[in-house]
Structure formats: C-alpha cells, structure tokens
Amino acid sequence: MAAARTLLRPEDARPFAPIPYFWSDQYGLRIQAFGNLRGHDEARVVHGDMAEGRLLVAYRTGPTLTGAPAVGMPPRELREWRTAVAARTGRQDATATATASGPPA
C-alpha cells in the first residue's frame, strides 16, 4: 500500500515504517506483540494476569508507548493497541483509559 500510494500520489508520500509484529502459538496460548520490545523504561501489566491465561503489557520509553506484548488476548482486542504504538501515543493516554476489554484512547 505504501508503494502504491507513493506512485499514485507522490504529494502524499511518507516514509514506510511498519510496526514490528510477531505472533506464536505456544502450549495452547497465543503470544502476540506489537512495537519495539527492547530498551524500554517500564513494562506495566494493563490487563489480565497469567493466572487467567490473558495478559497485556504496555512498554514505555520516556513518555511514549513503544510496545504491547500480549498473551491469550483475542486479535480484535489488540488492533487499537497496535494503532496506539504506531501513533507513538503517550503511555499515560494509553494505560490510563485501558479497561478490561478496551484499548488505549
């Protein structure tokens, strides 16, 4: 999409900077992660716990949300976290409004 947008509308060209992502199924649990998971200042559990088999962690570097690894979370619940990581949302904005089923604002 980025290449097509650049070719068709060069005035709207912007750097191609995909958000790192991986997923794996391990021992009946789905592990997914968005963003940069290295060099963070803080990792905070914002939803669930491993005893439930569901867990979402917000990684912060400075004031910015830089990563969101998750275990046992449905993909639809993680879409907006991916968007928040891509937008470099402030960590407080991302985690203060997170609810049991809700992503960052």
Order of alpha helices (4+ residues) and beta strands (2+ residues): alpha-beta-beta-beta-beta-beta-alpha-alpha
